[in-house]
Amino acid sequence: MEKRAVLAFILMLIVLFIFQTYFAPKPPQEVKEKPEKKVAEKRTEVHRPLEKVFIPKSPPKEMTIENEVFRVTFTEAGGGIKSVRLKKYKETVKDEREKEVIEDIKPYTSIPTVKVLAGGKVMEEVVCQGKSERSEIKGKPEEILFTCYLSDGSTVLKSYKIYPSDYVIDLKIETKPKVEAETTIDIASIGSAKKSYTFKGPFLFDGKNLEQIEKIDNKKDPKVNYKFAGLDEGYFAVIWIPEGEIPGLSIIQAESGIPVIRLIPKSNSISGKLFFGPKKTEILKSLNVKAEKIIDFGWFDIIAKPLVMLLNFSHRFTHNYGVDIILLTILIKIIFHPLTLKSYKSMKEMQKLQPQIMKLREKYKDNREKLNQELMELYRRRGINPMSGCLPMLIQIPVFFALYKALTGAIELRHAPFILWIRDLSEPEDLFSFSILGFSIPVRILPLVMGVTQVIQQKMTPTGGDPIQEKIMLFMPIFFTFLFWGFPSGLVLYWLVNNVVSILQQLIINKKLS
């Protein structure tokens, strides 16, 4: 039975490795036709096309407004937001620039972008007059106003309100008078191109269910009943929260392949909030629309969230998530120590029964059904449960995957340092690398130490004398070291500590049973 548990765990790890490498959510593929163009051609017969809009000869001016949590760059090109950088988060451990959640992505040089579908003209081509009294927001909110003039005489007014310490910007867009050609508002994010085991992409919440949109269909009718929608970057998100009259909403795919939220106003105005920030539970709860629903760890959500809560609780005292992972591992081992003790005793008894088991296998080698019956009868007489040896391994499996999901999706663990060179528990260890035949080979300490502890643990674990199981166990340390080489260092730390505690447990149990 232990052999089956080991094989099952190996298979699950292989599935995780293969899924992460080949089947993780991919960035959206480019579409062959521009959805804007198709709509424009379809509706030109109904609406009068706009005349040529004014294209500035000089580059549009920009202004940067900042509060406690982010730095927002506005541009007169369309009166939109060109960049949002989060002041409390960095791009990477090595790149200490502020994390950017909105950047210049052609053709979206700013968001929200107003597009005139009937004429096919993009508002970035129009220079908007904008002003702000302050560049740094302290004490009270600041309103940033832009006035944009269309060539048909219409005026688009854009109003943004930034608060001193919030990740939210109030947005209001109004057209005076309403243009004859239909307008839309597009919201784009950085659209991460990295494959990931964690969902990245657009989402929609209808008040009850969160829909993660992995496949974008530009032909779908706009949604009219929703509480919020947004773009998930993994650890960060851009969220649109409508207020008042809810505009129609479509998730489209830009020509560049990035997902875009397209809003279609029902009248000449639109109001709502734009959130640019981390996927942190208390911050998302403050939006009061159940935005915390976007923190989703999939199948292991029910285990991963309590794990993150425990890590956050101990972090108040330790201020080191590596230490928190160690403490969590020890706590789990203590809780399940009685089960481990029972499992170890069962394996010792199974080891004693091996001579009788071998005789039964030889006697009933041609009768599988009779062999199983005799084996079960033998276990019953000796009071042994062959399943008990598997239970500690089976318990580790959901915890292992839940911790993996937490490390790759919980903002608290992003860039969390441990000791010395281990500066990011959510990424593989980065000591140094060397090149062989043009390939860069990373050198990592934790997986090697973990492999050594796996060997020690294997030597101390009763195998029951099964030669097949012994061969499998001989291969396990090599397999685990290779497999864990590319896993987040926090996950390798968990398994390493788990091995060390298991070795100590076995030493104590051996002393008691001897």
N, C-alpha and C positions, 0 to 999 in steps of 0.2 A: 504494500500500500504506500509506503514511503517513496518507493520508486515512482509510482504513479503521480504522487504529489510533486516530486521534483520535476518530472517531465512536464506536468501541467504548468508549473511555474515558469519553466524554461520557454515553453511554447507561448505563454502570455507575454513574456519579455520580448520574444522574437516578434510577436504581433505588434507590440508597442514600437519596436525599432523600425519595422517595415512600414507601419502606418505613418510614423513620423517622417520617414524618408521619402515615401512614395505617394501616400494617400492623404497627407495633411491638406487642409484647405488651401487651394492655389489662388493666386491673384487673378482677378477677372481677365478674361481674354478680350482682345480687341474685337469690336464689332466692325462689320464690313461697310455699313452705311451710317451716316450721321443721323441720329434720330431727330435732331433739330431740323435738318434739311427736309426730311420726309414730312414732318408736320407742317413746315412752312409751305411746301408745295401744295399740300392738301388744302390749306386754308387761305391761300392767296386769292382764290376766287371769291371768298366771302368778305375778306377784309382788304381795305386799301393799303398797299405796301407803303411803308414809310419812305420818305425821301432820304437822300444821303445824309448821314449824320456827320457832325463836325469832328474831324480827326486832328488832334493837336499837333503842332510842329515841334513844340518843346516837350521834354519828358514831364509827366504829371508829378506834382509834388506829393510828398509823403509826410505823415506825422505819426509819432509814436507816443502812445499814452500808456502809463503803467500804474498798477496798484500793488498791493502786497503780494499777490500770487501770480500775476502774469504781465506780460509786456505785449501790447497790441499795436501793430503798425497798420494805419489806415492809408489809403491812396486815393488821390483825386480821380484816378482812372476808374470810373464807375462808382466812386464813393463807397468802396468796399473795404474789407479787411484783407490785407495782403499776408500778414503773418501774425501768429499767436505763439509766444514762447512762454513756457511755464518756469517761473523763477526758482521753484523748489525742487526741480527735477533736471537731470542732465541727459544729454543724448546717449552717451555710453560712459562706462567707468573711465575709459581713456580719453574720451572726447567730452570735456567739461563745459561745452556750450550748453545754454539752456535748451531744454527739450522743446522742439517745435512741433505743434500739432496741426498748424495750417501753414502751408508754404506755397510758393509760386509753382502751380502746375498748369501748363498750357492745356486748353485755352483759358483756364481759370486763374487769371492773375490776381483776382480778388474774390472774396465771397462776403455776403451773398451777392451773386451775380444776377443782374436783371437782364433778361433776354427778350427781344421783341420777335416773336416767332414769325409773324406774317412778313416782316421785312428781312428776317434773318440777321438783323444787326445786333451786335453785342454791346452792352452798355460800357464795357471797358474802353470803347472807342470814344466815349463822351467824357470830357473833362468836367467834373463836378466841383462846385465851389464848396469848400468845407472849412469849418473852424472849430476850435476848442480853446477854452480859456486857460486850461491847465494841462501840463504834460505828466504830472504825477498826482494821482487821486488819493487824497487823505481827508478824513473827517466827514465829507459829504460826497454824494454821487456827482458825476460829471456827465453832461450831455454833449454829444458830438453830432453836429448837423451837417448834412450835405444836400446841396440843391443841384439837380442834374436837369439839363435842358435838351429835349428832343427836337429834331428839326421840324416836326409838325406843329410845334407850339406847345406841346404838353410839357409838364414839369414833374419830375420825380423827386420826392422829398424822402431822404433817409435820415432816421434818427436813431442813435445808439446811446444807451445810458450805461456807464460803467460804475460799479460800486467799489468802495475802498478795499474790501477784503474777500470778494466773491469771485468765483470762476464763471459767473453768469453775466451776459450782456443783454439788456433789453433792446429789442429791435422793433422799429415801426417803419414801414414803407408805404408811401401814399402817392398816388398819381393825380394831378390836377390839370385839366380834367382827365378822365380816364381815356387812355389812348384807344383809337379804333382798332388797332392791331392788338392781338392778345399778348400779354406779357407773362413771363414766368420768372421765378426766383430760384436759382440753383445754389446749393450748398455742397461744397466738395471738401474732402479732407486729404491727408497725405497719402491715403490708400496704400498701406504697407504691401510691398511686393514679396516679402519673405514668407516662405511656406511655414506653417506652424501647426502644432497639435492643438493649439487653442484657437477658437473661432476668431477671425478677423474679417470685418465687412459690415454691410448695412444691416440695421435691425428696425423693427417696428413693434410698438406696444399698443394694444387695443383696449387696455384697461384690465384685462384678465391674463392674456397670454403674450409672451414675448416671442416674436418670430425673427429668427436669424436667417437672413436671406443669403443663401450660398450661391444660388443661380439667379441671375438677373434677366428678367424678360421685359424688354423695352416696350412690348406691345400691350402689357397689362393696363387695365383701366385704373385711373388714379384712386387712391384710398381717400375716403371722406370721414371715416370714423376711427380716430386714433388719438391716443393721449400724448405720445411723443414718438419721435423717430430719430435715428442717428447713424453714426459711422463708428464702429469699434476698431481701435488700433491694437487691441490686446491689453495693454495696461492703461490706456487712455481712451477717451471718447469725445466725439462732437455730438451734441444732442440738440434737436430742435423741439421746442415745447410751444405749441400754438396757444394763443389767448384770444378770447372773443370768437369771432367767426372763423371756423376751421377751414383753411384752404385745402383744395385737393392736393394729394401728395403721391408722387411716383418715385420709385427707385430706378434710376436709369444707369446706363454705362456709357461713359464718355469715350470718345474715339481713342484716347490714350489708354483705355482699359480701366481707369479708376471708377469706383462707384460714386454716384452723385444723387443727392436728394433734390428733386424738382418740385417746387411748390407752384400751384396754379390758383391765384386769387379769384374769389367769386365776385369781389367788388373792387373798388379802386384803392383799397387799403389792406394791409396785413400787419398783424401784431403778434409778438411772441417773445420767447427767450432763447438765446443761444448759449449752450454750455460748452466750454472748452476746458477739460481738466482730467484729473486722474480718476480711475474707477475705484474710489474709496467709499466704503459703505456709508459712513456718517456724512460725507459730502454729498453723495447721491440722494440720501434720505432727505436732506435739507431742501431739495427741489420740490418735495411734496407731490410727486406724481408716480411714486413707486419706481423711480429710476434705478434703485438698487437692484432691480430684477436683472439688469444687464450683467451683473456679476454672476456668471453661470459656469460651473465646473463640470457640466455634462452629467454623465451617469454617476460620477463620484461626488456630486454636489453635496449630498447628505453627509458625507464624511469629510470632504475637503473644507467646508465652511467651519465646522467645529474645530478642525485642526488649526485653521488660521486664527480663530478666536483664542485658542489656547496659546498659540505662539505670540499673539499680540498681548495677551495678559502677562505672560512671563517676561515679555520684552520691556514692560514698564519697569521691571526691577533689574534686568540684566543689560538692557540696551545693546544686545548683540544677538541677532537671529541665529547665528551658528550655535551659540550656547543654548538658545531656546530649542533648536532642533535636537541637541544632545539631551536636554532635560525631557523633551517630549518622548524621545525614544526610550529613555530609562523608565518614564512613567508607564508607557505601554507595556514594557517588559515586566514591570512590577505587577500591574493589573492582571496580566495573563500568566504570572508565575505558577499558580496552582495547576493551570492547564499544561504548562511546559513540564512541570514535575511529573504529572500523570503520563504525559507523552513519553518522557524519558524512561520512566519505569516500564511502560509498555514495550518500548524498543529493547530494553534489557531482557525482558521476559521472552520477547520474540527471538532474541539472540540465543537464549538457552534452549529454545524449541527447535533450533535449526536442524539438529540431527534427526529428530522425528519428522520434521517437514520434508527433509531430503528423502527419507525412506518412503514417505507417502507419495512423493512426486515420482519416485522410481517405480513404485508399485502400481500407480494408476496413471502412468505416462500416456497411455492410449485411451484414457477415459477422463476427459476434462471435467465433466459434470460430477462424476463420483469423487474426483480429487478435491473439488471445491467443497463438496459436502463433508468430506472427512476433515479438511482443514478447518472449516467452520465449527465442526464438532470438537476438534482439538482446542480451538480458541475458547469455546464455551466452557469446556471442562476446566481449563486453567484460568478462566475469568479474565481473558485478554480481549480487548477491543482493537482489531487491526487498524481501525480508522483513527484512533487516538494519536498515532504517530504523525498523522498528516495535519492535524488541526493547527499547531503553531505556524506551519508554513502557509496554510490557507488563510489564516487571520492576517498575515503580513501582506498578502496580495492586495486587498482593497486599500489598506493604509499606504502601501507603496505607490499605487496609482493616484490616490487622492493627494498625496504629498507632491507627486510629480505635477498634477494639475495646478496645485496651489503655487508651486515654484514658478510655473510658466504663465500664471494668470493673476496672482495676487499682487497688487501694486506695492504692498508693504515689503515684499521680498525682492522686488526689483532693485538691483544694485546694492543689496544688503551685504555688507562685508562681514568676514569672520575673523581671520588672523593673517598677518603678514601678507603673502601674495594672493590669498583667497579674498578678493575684493568684491565678488559678486556671486552670491549663492544661487542665483537664478540662471547662471551660465556655467559651462564647463570650466574647470580650473585652468588658469592661464599662468603657468610658471615661466616657461620659455619654449621656443620651438627651434628645430634645426631642419635643414633641407637635405634630402637625398633624392638624386635624379629628378630634381625639379619639384618634388613633393615636400610640403611643409609638414613635419611630424611634431605635434605638440607633446611636451613632456609634462606629465601630471603625477603628483605624489599620492593623492588620496586613493585613486583606483588601484595603485600598486600595493599600498598598505592594506587596502580592503582585500585584495587577492591573497595576501599573506595570512590575514586573519581567517579567511575562508578555508585555507589549507589546515590551519590549527584546529578550527572548529570541526572540520571534516574528520581529522584524526581522532578527535574526542567523541564523535558521535557513533553509537552502535549501528552497524549496518545490517546485522542479522545474518551475515555470512553469505548473502546472495552475491555471486560473482558478477552478475550483470549490473546490479546496483552499485557495487564497488567500482566498476569501470566507469559508470556514469559519474559517480562522486569524484573520481580522480580527475575527470575532465572539467568539473564545475568551476574550480578557481580560475582556470584559464579563460573559460567561457565568460564568467562574470566580469573579470578584469577587462576583457575586450569589449563587452557589451556596455559596461559602465563608463568607458573611456570618454564617450561623447555626451553623457548625461549631466544635468546641472550639478554643480559641486555640492549643493545642499542635499540632493538625493543620495549622492555617494557618501556624504557624511552620515546620513541617516543609516544606511546599510552597514557602514563601517562600525558605527557605535552599536548597532544591533548585533553584529558579530562579536564585538568585544564583550558586551553584556552577556550574550549567550555562552561565551567561553567561561566567564566567571560563574554563571549559573550552573554550568556543567561541573565545574570544579567543586562547588558547594554540594551539589547533588551527589557526586561521586563519593565525597567525604562522608555524607550521611548514609549512603547505601553500603559503604564498605565495612 
